Amino acid sequence: MTDPVDARLLGVVAEMGRAAVHEVAARLGMDPREVASRLVALSGAGLPLLVGVECDPHGLRAALARMTGPVGYYGQPAPGGYQQQPPPQPQPVPLPFSPPPPMYHHSGPVRTGPPSTPFPVPTGPPSQPFPVASEPISTWGPPQTSTWARGDQPPSTGGSMDRTQPATRVMASRQGKVGATLETSGLEGERLAIQLVEVVDPADYLFTAAGYRLQPGERSIVVHTELTNRGSVPFATLPDLYLVLVTPDNQPISKAPVSLSSRPPHRIGVQPGETAGGHTVYVVPEDTVITKVSWSPRPDEESLTLTWTVDT
């Protein structure tokens, strides 16, 4: 095994013994989907690791019973555990002097009555093809989120609201210094206020006290931030998922997948009206100069990016 992220992940799983995927992700400061994917891959590689799922059977069956599933084929159970009954077949009417039917060679069963019509023939106008977009549609973003554009619809020209853009644009200043609280919006219209509380540089003593070891020529940095959700839409991701350090030549440095016992990490999600704080750990070359700390809901959303200047 050469991937240090997998090594740290397995170390945390071995320490916890048995835990939910989101708890392991919060411990490491990682996305739960990435943690689940890595654990499944490691389990498939032969490691003594079991990745499972747990649910309330009665509640799950009740939820399935309330769902309307598609109609199944004859003889096949429809989704949700219901048995689809075949429609009644018409019976042939005997004729007093009907001649014997001609002999045909047929590989399947011989139908003795008129064909059944379980599905009504639509009488409405024929479906129209979807319009072809004249410009390419952007499909950037993680799956199962609203940032994916639909390929069967042309891009909006301003008549309807783009759901991938925040509903409220906060026009407050998005630049400040350490200790300042800056306001911005999330991808789903969340109204966010983020404070850069502290930058501990270097933080080698915190790093080693948590049981980690730095390589020669490395140093650690710990950044403390607090996120307040001032809107009515829940913020459903890690507050520091795209919190990066910036060098003098504008090169971003992403966080390390570790957490410190003395400096708890961020947890996933911030409900409306709540404030959540956490610490983010970075491992950088010893001679690296840090001039800024930057936060963004997504790397390509420059209009929503917050930047704090760090005194060197």
Sequence and secondary structure as in RCSB ss.txt:
>XXXX:A:sequence
MTDPVDARLLGVVAEMGRAAVHEVAARLGMDPREVASRLVALSGAGLPLLVGVECDPHGLRAALARMTGPVGYYG
QPAPGGYQQQPPPQPQPVPLPFSPPPPMYHHSGPVRTGPPSTPFPVPTGPPSQPFPVASEPISTWGPPQTSTWAR
GDQPPSTGGSMDRTQPATRVMASRQGKVGATLETSGLEGERLAIQLVEVVDPADYLFTAAGYRLQPGERSIVVHT
ELTNRGSVPFATLPDLYLVLVTPDNQPISKAPVSLSSRPPHRIGVQPGETAGGHTVYVVPEDTVITKVSWSPRPD
EESLTLTWTVDT
>XXXX:A:secstr
   HHHHHHHHHHHHHSS  HHHHHHHHT  HHHHHHHHHHHHHTT S        HHHHHHHHHHS      TT
SEETTTEE            TT         SS    SS    S    S         SS     S TTSTTS  
TTS    SSS  TTS SS   S  EEETT EEEEE TTS EEEEEEEEEESS HHHHHHTT    TTEEEEEEEE
EEEE SSS B S TTTTEEEE TT  EE   S   SSS    S B TT EEEEEEEEEEETT    EEEE SSTT
 GGG EEEE   
